[in-house]
Amino acid sequence: MADNTPTGPVETGAAMDYEEHDRTYSLFLALAKYGSLHTAALLIAMAFGFFTSAGFFSATVLFILIVAVGIYILR
């Protein structure tokens, strides 16, 4: 019978840089969070501008307001 028990070290690859992993994951979460906020605010402002008689300027003001409130809430 063949002996299949491992004889080497458990971790055979390079040492993991956990601090860099944490920074990268935090950056990914921030980009996903604020990217989703900006996408939702843009869609709401576009719907407001296109489907009401408010116009482009009012939709832009609404977009800025939604983003500002969203950033305050998400912090």
Secondary structure by P-SEA (a helix, b strand, c coil): ccccccccccccccccaaaaaaaaaaaaaaaaaaaaaaaaaaaaaaaaaccccccaaaaaaaaaaaaaaaaaaac
